[in-house]
């Protein structure tokens, strides 16, 4: 109820706020009002960012709440539209344009029935909730008490999510059967044999908060154990039962997003959102084919210069020789940690500004590891004192080659995701741009650019590591072909898997997990390669324009200096920098 009151208050504020003295003041008020509203509807994020008034609340996943949020977003967009651009400074115009894009995409997305599809092979509400503690501060007694209060509310959230999913299935919005094998492990795997083994219990394995007595600490631990046993485990069993008995038997045989109701329009929307461009699926498909041909030729050259008869022979060796694979999770994590520290030591040569927030290394949770990607990054929170995290997949060790580690670490840790996101959190920007904006084409494009920058950093000092880098670049080029092939050109899963297998050096498990991801999460994978191509093109433009005046650290500063932005905004930023450098 409290969340609803704040959401309604935000809606009223968005609709009826009086005009200020001038356009700049009007824009500031909209940005401030929007941020207050954003925190009210994302209470977990609010806590992580130091706003403690929502500490006992969790997000409302209901469709009614989604409709309220879309209506409020529209009212904010209307207020922005009334502010004349010509009365704003250049930086204010950028703030206005970015917020308008975010709001417009939120409103448009809410108009599709696909909003009822609340999980993919990559994420879901059940995994989001079990990871709740990863992004919350645990320093005082009140932190633990509010965490338990939140855990107790899961039955309502889980019930709403299952009801929405059930309604979605009835109206045709259900995932393809081809991607769902093993998905129930991501649900069942949360149910621990004992409370102490549960991920929900993790905060209680640390030190007692300084302001708690021994008796209070014992009582908190007892409450946590009881919640896990009597509330959380039964709710995860409830979802698993629903998934097996109701959802799985009604999964669809088609793969394409375009096969869903409103599917073609929804896929076009997803492409625009994830790429921040107006490129058509056909155009993106062709860009992908061109990149695949270019990278394949580089792989052929590398294989022959390394003494192999062909690219295929080199890849077969990399996929099958045991010396390229860790034999224990600890060995794989140690290799990733050593590589990460190597990257850390190289950063000052290539970047004039480094983030203060550090990052750590953890294995991907066991219940999702076998069905998910090889690694990912979890942002930290400076206000809450939470470091970033480089998550590495330690399942199926025979499918996790060590020659991928340099490119993987460049992407997920530094100079990729951690460097970019941690810097963004320190910039002098409105809070919504620091903490709530992450355009895929920019964020993932930067991370893929970082893999390529690894050449100049000297990361690929063996043919195997360099083939790993090329394989990763090929992987992202293949995404342009496979995602559009599946969702706009009628490709089968077998075609997609074969294309990935024939062109990349990825192992079978990684290819299976990735293709399932593209099928169940349309469009998301398109941002990586398109973003990287744009950043590399902008660098080439700057180098050509500036010649000996080109400064790589300065270029990186300007690319990262405004946080995540749409690609057209990035174009303008780099062009302005080039002009300034010329002067």
C-alpha positions in Angstrom: 0.0 0.0 0.0 2.8 2.4 0.9 4.4 1.8 -2.5 1.1 2.5 -4.2 0.7 5.8 -2.3 4.2 6.9 -3.4 3.5 5.8 -7.0 0.2 7.8 -7.1 1.9 10.8 -5.5 4.5 10.6 -8.2 1.9 10.5 -10.8 0.1 13.5 -9.4 3.4 15.4 -9.2 4.2 14.5 -12.8 0.8 15.8 -14.0 0.3 18.9 -11.9 3.7 20.4 -11.1 3.7 24.1 -11.6 6.1 25.8 -14.1 9.3 27.2 -12.6 11.1 30.4 -13.5 12.5 29.2 -16.7 13.1 26.1 -19.0 16.2 25.1 -17.1 14.4 25.1 -13.8 11.5 23.3 -15.4 13.8 20.6 -16.6 15.6 20.3 -13.2 12.2 19.8 -11.5 11.1 17.1 -13.9 14.4 15.3 -13.5 14.2 15.5 -9.7 10.5 14.5 -9.6 11.2 11.6 -11.9 14.1 10.3 -9.8 12.0 10.5 -6.6 9.3 8.5 -8.4 11.8 6.0 -9.8 13.1 5.2 -6.3 9.6 4.8 -5.0 8.8 2.1 -7.6 12.2 0.4 -7.2 12.6 0.1 -3.5 15.5 -2.4 -3.6 17.5 0.0 -5.7 16.6 2.9 -3.4 18.1 1.0 -0.5 21.2 0.2 -2.4 21.6 3.9 -3.2 21.2 5.1 0.3 17.5 6.1 0.2 16.2 4.3 3.2 12.5 5.2 3.4 11.6 2.1 1.3 13.7 -0.4 3.2 10.8 -2.7 4.0 9.3 -2.8 0.5 9.8 -5.0 -2.6 8.9 -4.2 -6.2 5.3 -4.6 -7.4 5.3 -6.9 -10.5 1.6 -6.7 -11.2 0.2 -5.6 -14.6 -1.9 -3.0 -12.8 1.3 -1.4 -11.4 2.9 -1.6 -14.9 0.0 0.4 -16.2 0.3 3.0 -13.5 4.0 3.3 -14.2 3.4 3.7 -17.9 0.8 6.4 -17.2 3.2 8.3 -14.9 6.0 7.9 -17.5 3.8 9.4 -20.1 3.0 12.4 -17.9 6.7 13.0 -17.3 7.2 12.8 -21.1 4.5 15.4 -21.6 6.2 17.7 -19.2 9.5 17.3 -21.0 7.9 17.9 -24.3 6.6 21.3 -23.1 10.2 22.5 -22.4 11.7 24.3 -25.4 15.1 22.9 -26.5 16.5 26.2 -27.7 16.3 27.6 -24.1 18.5 24.8 -22.7 22.2 24.4 -22.6 23.8 21.6 -24.7 24.2 19.4 -21.6 20.6 20.0 -20.5 19.4 19.1 -24.0 21.2 15.8 -23.7 19.6 15.1 -20.3 16.2 15.9 -21.7 16.7 13.7 -24.8 17.9 10.7 -22.8 15.1 10.9 -20.2 12.6 11.3 -23.1 13.9 8.2 -24.7 13.8 6.2 -21.5 10.2 7.3 -20.8 9.0 6.7 -24.4 10.5 3.2 -24.5 8.8 2.4 -21.2 5.4 3.5 -22.4 5.8 1.7 -25.8 7.0 -1.5 -24.2 4.0 -1.6 -21.9 1.7 -1.7 -24.9 2.8 -5.2 -26.0 1.3 -8.4 -24.6 4.9 -9.8 -24.4 5.1 -7.9 -21.1 3.5 -11.0 -19.6 6.6 -13.0 -20.3 8.5 -12.4 -17.1 11.4 -14.8 -17.5 13.9 -15.9 -20.1 16.7 -18.5 -19.9 18.9 -15.7 -18.6 16.8 -14.1 -15.8 13.5 -14.3 -13.9 11.8 -12.9 -10.9 12.8 -16.0 -8.8 16.5 -15.4 -9.5 16.2 -11.7 -9.0 14.7 -12.3 -5.5 17.3 -14.9 -4.4 20.0 -12.4 -5.3 18.4 -9.6 -3.3 21.1 -9.6 -0.6 23.9 -9.1 -3.2 22.9 -5.5 -3.6 21.9 -4.4 -0.1 24.0 -3.0 2.7 24.3 -5.1 5.9 25.9 -3.0 8.6 23.3 -2.3 11.2 20.6 -4.3 13.0 18.0 -2.5 11.0 19.5 -3.7 7.7 19.0 -7.3 8.7 15.5 -6.7 10.1 14.4 -4.9 6.9 15.8 -7.8 4.8 13.7 -10.3 6.7 10.7 -8.1 6.3 11.3 -8.2 2.5 11.8 -11.9 2.4 8.4 -12.4 4.1 6.7 -10.7 1.2 7.8 -13.1 -1.5 4.6 -15.2 -1.5 2.7 -12.2 -2.8 5.3 -11.3 -5.5 5.6 -14.9 -6.5 1.9 -15.4 -6.7 1.4 -12.3 -8.8 4.2 -13.4 -11.2 2.7 -16.9 -11.6 -0.7 -15.4 -12.2 0.7 -13.1 -14.9 2.6 -15.9 -16.5 -0.5 -18.1 -16.5 -2.6 -15.4 -18.2 0.2 -14.9 -20.7 0.3 -18.6 -21.6 -3.5 -18.5 -22.1 -3.1 -15.6 -24.6 -0.1 -17.1 -26.5 2.8 -15.5 -24.7 4.9 -18.4 -23.7 8.5 -19.4 -24.4 9.5 -22.0 -27.0 9.9 -25.6 -25.9 13.3 -25.6 -27.5 14.9 -23.4 -24.8 13.3 -24.8 -21.6 15.3 -28.0 -21.0 16.8 -27.7 -17.5 15.2 -24.3 -16.7 13.5 -25.8 -13.6 17.0 -26.2 -12.1 17.1 -22.5 -11.7 14.1 -22.8 -9.5 14.7 -26.0 -7.6 18.3 -25.2 -7.1 17.4 -22.3 -4.8 15.8 -24.8 -2.3 18.6 -25.7 0.1 18.7 -28.9 2.2 19.2 -26.7 5.3 18.6 -23.0 6.0 22.3 -22.4 6.5 23.0 -23.6 3.0 20.5 -21.3 1.4 21.6 -18.2 -0.5 19.0 -16.3 1.4 21.0 -17.0 4.6 24.2 -15.6 3.3 24.0 -12.2 5.2 23.8 -14.1 8.5 27.1 -15.9 8.0 29.0 -12.7 8.5 29.8 -10.8 11.7 27.1 -9.7 14.1 26.2 -6.0 13.6 27.8 -3.7 16.2 24.4 -2.4 17.4 22.9 -5.9 18.0 23.0 -7.9 21.2 23.9 -11.6 21.1 20.2 -12.3 21.8 19.0 -10.1 19.0 21.5 -11.7 16.6 20.3 -15.2 17.6 16.7 -14.2 17.1 17.4 -12.8 13.6 19.2 -16.0 12.6 16.2 -18.0 13.9 13.8 -15.8 12.0 15.8 -16.2 8.8 15.9 -20.0 9.1 12.2 -20.2 9.7 11.4 -17.9 6.7 13.6 -20.1 4.5 12.0 -23.3 5.7 8.3 -22.3 6.0 8.0 -19.5 3.4 10.7 -19.3 0.8 11.3 -23.0 0.1 7.6 -23.7 -0.3 7.2 -20.7 -2.7 10.1 -21.9 -4.9 8.6 -25.4 -4.9 5.2 -23.8 -5.9 6.8 -22.1 -8.9 8.7 -25.3 -9.9 5.4 -27.3 -9.7 3.6 -24.7 -11.8 6.4 -24.7 -14.4 6.4 -28.5 -14.8 2.7 -29.2 -14.6 1.3 -26.2 -16.4 3.8 -24.1 -18.2 6.1 -26.7 -19.8 3.2 -28.7 -21.4 2.0 -25.5 -23.1 5.3 -24.2 -24.4 5.2 -23.2 -28.1 6.9 -25.0 -31.0 7.7 -21.8 -32.9 10.9 -19.8 -32.1 10.5 -16.4 -33.6 9.3 -13.4 -31.7 7.3 -12.6 -34.8 5.2 -15.7 -34.2 3.8 -14.1 -31.1 0.7 -11.8 -31.1 2.0 -8.4 -32.2 5.3 -10.2 -32.6 6.8 -8.4 -35.6 6.1 -5.0 -34.1 7.4 -6.1 -30.7 10.6 -7.4 -32.3 11.1 -4.1 -34.2 10.6 -2.3 -30.9 13.2 -4.6 -29.2 15.7 -3.9 -32.0 15.3 -0.1 -31.6 15.6 -0.3 -27.8 18.7 -2.5 -27.7 20.6 -0.9 -30.6 19.5 2.8 -30.2 19.4 2.9 -34.0 16.7 2.6 -36.7 18.4 -0.3 -38.5 16.1 -2.9 -39.9 16.6 -6.6 -39.1 17.6 -7.2 -42.7 20.3 -4.5 -42.5 21.6 -5.9 -39.2 21.6 -9.4 -40.7 23.8 -8.2 -43.5 26.2 -6.3 -41.2 26.6 -9.6 -39.3 27.3 -11.6 -42.4 30.0 -9.1 -43.5 31.6 -9.1 -40.1 31.6 -12.9 -40.0 33.4 -13.1 -43.3 36.0 -10.5 -42.2 36.7 -12.2 -38.9 36.8 -15.7 -40.4 39.5 -14.5 -42.8 41.6 -13.3 -39.8 41.1 -16.6 -38.0 42.3 -18.4 -41.1 45.4 -16.3 -41.3 46.2 -16.8 -37.6 45.7 -20.6 -37.8 48.1 -20.9 -40.7 50.7 -18.6 -39.2 50.5 -20.8 -36.0 51.3 -24.0 -37.9 47.9 -25.4 -38.4 46.5 -26.6 -41.8 43.3 -24.7 -41.4 41.2 -22.6 -39.0 39.1 -25.7 -38.3 42.1 -27.7 -37.3 43.2 -25.1 -34.8 39.7 -24.8 -33.3 39.5 -28.6 -33.0 42.7 -28.6 -31.0 41.5 -25.8 -28.8 38.2 -27.5 -28.1 39.6 -30.9 -27.3 43.1 -30.7 -25.8 42.7 -31.1 -22.0 45.7 -28.8 -21.3 43.5 -25.8 -22.2 40.9 -26.5 -19.5 40.8 -26.2 -15.7 40.1 -29.3 -13.7 38.7 -27.6 -10.6 36.5 -24.5 -10.0 39.3 -23.1 -7.9 41.8 -23.4 -10.7 39.4 -21.5 -13.1 38.7 -18.8 -10.6 42.4 -18.4 -9.9 43.2 -18.0 -13.6 40.5 -15.3 -13.9 41.7 -13.5 -10.8 45.3 -13.5 -12.0 44.2 -12.2 -15.4 42.1 -9.5 -13.8 45.0 -8.2 -11.7 47.1 -8.1 -14.9 44.5 -5.9 -16.5 44.3 -3.6 -13.5 48.0 -2.9 -13.7 47.7 -1.9 -17.4 44.8 0.5 -17.1 46.7 3.8 -16.3 48.5 3.5 -19.7 45.2 3.7 -21.5 42.8 5.7 -19.3 43.3 9.1 -17.7 40.5 8.5 -15.1 39.9 5.3 -13.1 37.0 4.5 -10.8 37.5 4.4 -7.0 35.1 1.4 -6.6 36.9 -2.0 -6.7 35.5 -5.2 -7.9 35.6 -8.8 -6.7 35.3 -12.3 -8.2 32.7 -14.9 -7.5 31.4 -18.1 -9.1 28.0 -17.9 -10.8 25.4 -19.5 -8.5 25.1 -23.2 -9.0 21.4 -23.3 -9.7 21.8 -21.2 -12.8 25.3 -21.9 -13.9 24.7 -24.9 -16.2 22.1 -23.0 -18.3 23.7 -19.6 -18.5 26.6 -17.8 -20.1 30.3 -18.1 -19.3 30.5 -15.0 -17.2 28.7 -11.7 -16.3 29.2 -8.6 -14.3 27.2 -7.3 -11.3 27.4 -3.6 -10.7 28.3 -2.3 -7.2 27.0 0.7 -5.3 29.3 3.3 -3.9 26.5 4.8 -1.6 25.9 1.3 -0.1 29.6 0.3 0.1 29.1 -2.6 -2.3 31.9 -3.5 -4.8 31.2 -4.6 -8.4 31.4 -8.4 -9.0 32.9 -10.4 -11.9 30.9 -13.6 -11.9 32.6 -16.6 -13.6 30.9 -19.9 -14.6 32.6 -22.8 -12.9 30.2 -25.5 -14.1 31.0 -27.8 -17.0 34.7 -27.2 -16.7 35.5 -29.1 -19.9 33.6 -26.3 -21.7 35.3 -23.3 -20.1 38.7 -22.9 -21.9 41.5 -21.0 -20.3 42.4 -19.3 -23.7 39.1 -17.4 -23.4 40.0 -15.8 -20.1 41.9 -12.7 -21.3 39.0 -11.6 -23.6 36.4 -12.6 -21.1 38.0 -10.6 -18.3 38.5 -7.6 -20.6 34.8 -7.6 -21.3 33.2 -8.4 -17.9 35.8 -6.7 -15.6 38.3 -4.2 -16.9 38.6 -2.2 -19.1 35.0 -3.4 -19.9 31.9 -3.4 -17.7 33.4 -2.6 -14.3 35.5 0.3 -15.5 32.6 1.9 -17.5 29.8 1.4 -15.0 31.9 2.3 -11.9 33.1 5.5 -13.6 29.5 6.3 -14.6 28.5 6.1 -10.9 31.0 8.8 -10.1 30.2 11.3 -12.9 28.6 14.7 -12.3 25.3 13.7 -13.9 21.7 13.5 -12.8 21.1 10.4 -10.7 18.9 8.7 -13.3 21.9 8.8 -15.7 24.3 7.6 -13.1 22.3 4.7 -11.7 19.3 3.9 -13.9 20.4 4.2 -17.6 22.3 1.5 -19.3 21.8 1.5 -23.1 22.8 -1.9 -24.3 24.5 -0.7 -27.5 26.8 1.6 -25.4 27.4 -0.6 -22.4 28.0 -3.9 -24.3 29.5 -2.1 -27.2 32.1 -0.6 -24.9 32.8 -4.0 -23.3 33.4 -5.6 -26.8 35.6 -2.6 -27.8 37.6 -3.4 -24.6 38.2 -6.9 -25.9 39.7 -5.4 -29.1 41.7 -2.8 -27.0 43.3 -5.8 -25.4 45.4 -6.2 -28.5 47.1 -2.9 -27.7 47.3 -3.8 -24.0 49.3 -7.0 -24.9 46.7 -9.4 -23.5 46.8 -11.9 -26.3 50.4 -13.0 -26.1 49.9 -16.5 -27.5 48.1 -17.7 -30.7 45.6 -19.5 -28.5 44.6 -16.4 -26.6 44.4 -14.4 -29.8 42.1 -17.1 -31.4 40.1 -16.8 -28.2 39.8 -13.1 -28.8 38.8 -13.6 -32.4 36.3 -16.3 -31.4 34.7 -13.9 -29.0 34.5 -11.2 -31.7 33.0 -13.7 -34.1 30.5 -14.8 -31.4 29.2 -11.2 -31.3 29.1 -11.0 -35.1 27.2 -14.2 -35.3 24.6 -12.8 -32.9 23.6 -10.2 -35.5 23.0 -13.0 -38.0 21.4 -15.5 -35.6 19.1 -13.2 -33.6 17.7 -11.7 -36.8 17.7 -15.0 -38.5 15.6 -16.6 -35.8 13.2 -13.7 -35.2 12.8 -12.2 -38.6 13.9 -14.8 -41.2 12.4 -18.1 -39.9 15.7 -19.8 -38.8 15.5 -23.0 -36.8 17.4 -23.6 -33.7 19.5 -26.2 -35.5 20.5 -23.6 -38.1 21.5 -21.2 -35.4 23.6 -23.7 -33.5 25.3 -24.9 -36.7 26.1 -21.3 -37.7 27.6 -20.6 -34.3 29.5 -23.9 -34.3 30.9 -23.4 -37.8 32.1 -19.9 -37.2 33.2 -19.6 -33.6 35.5 -21.6 -31.4 32.9 -21.7 -28.6 32.3 -25.0 -27.0 29.0 -26.9 -27.4 27.6 -25.9 -23.9 28.3 -22.2 -24.5 26.7 -22.3 -27.9 23.5 -24.1 -26.5 23.2 -21.5 -23.7 23.7 -18.6 -26.0 21.3 -19.7 -28.7 18.7 -20.3 -26.0 19.3 -16.8 -24.8 18.8 -15.2 -28.2 15.5 -17.1 -28.7 14.1 -16.2 -25.3 15.4 -12.7 -25.1 14.8 -11.2 -28.6 17.0 -8.3 -29.7 19.2 -7.9 -26.6 22.3 -9.6 -28.2 22.2 -7.1 -31.2 23.6 -4.2 -29.2 27.1 -5.6 -28.6 28.6 -5.7 -32.1 26.7 -2.7 -33.4 27.9 -0.6 -30.4 31.5 -1.8 -30.8 31.5 -1.1 -34.5 30.3 2.5 -33.8 33.0 3.1 -31.1 35.7 1.8 -33.3 34.5 3.9 -36.2 34.5 7.0 -34.0 38.0 6.3 -32.9 39.1 5.9 -36.5 37.4 9.2 -37.3 39.2 10.9 -34.5 42.6 9.4 -35.4 42.2 10.5 -39.1 41.0 14.0 -38.1 43.7 14.7 -35.4 46.7 12.8 -36.7 49.6 13.2 -34.2 47.3 15.2 -31.9 45.2 12.1 -31.3 45.3 11.1 -27.6 44.0 7.7 -26.8 43.4 8.4 -23.1 41.6 11.6 -24.1 39.4 9.7 -26.5 38.5 7.1 -23.8 37.8 9.9 -21.4 35.3 11.5 -23.8 33.6 8.2 -24.7 33.2 7.3 -21.0 32.8 10.8 -19.7 29.0 11.1 -20.1 28.0 7.6 -19.0 25.9 5.3 -21.2 24.3 7.2 -24.0 22.5 6.4 -27.3 24.8 6.0 -30.2 23.7 9.2 -31.9 24.5 11.1 -28.8 27.9 9.5 -28.6 28.6 10.5 -32.2 27.9 14.2 -31.3 30.1 14.0 -28.2 33.1 12.6 -30.1 32.6 15.1 -32.9 32.6 18.0 -30.4 35.8 16.6 -28.8 37.5 16.4 -32.2 36.5 20.0 -33.0 37.8 21.1 -29.6 41.1 19.3 -30.1 41.6 20.9 -33.5 41.1 24.4 -31.9 
